[in-house]
């Protein structure tokens, strides 16, 4: 499966770029950026059920958007509250993991 690995690796750099642009350049912060990406993913889900848009197009749009969502959610736990996150630190985060 080298092709899938290369796709995943190739999707991570644009995800980080989109995450940083949304959180920093637009002034949304990490929590609002995560909310915006989640709303777009919800719109894609509605598009899947309510229209005849080709499913491969919706799949790839969703695949690409899940990367910045994960990165944004991770940063919302890790970054200081001044950057629009929850303000948790890495020393407290492991306590919520199993």
Phi, psi and omega in degrees: 000044178296331182295318180294319178297321180289327176293315181296318179295320180291334181278344185285324180294313175298328178296315179295322178296314179296318178301310182294320180296314182294317185285320187263306188287325181273345180081010180288328187082174185286320182293315179290327176296317178297320178296317179297315179297320178297320178295321178294319177296322175297321177295323176294321177296317177296321178299321179300315186276335189253351183229180177251030177297138181305131183299322178299324177297315178294322178300311183291324176297317178293317180301316182291322183284338179290334179293308178293333177296313178298318180293322180291318178296321178297317179289332179291339175272335191259327186277160178292157183298336180294341179264016177082030179243185181282344176085009176290150177254166182293337180289334177268338185296318182299339179294337180267356180269148180290000000 
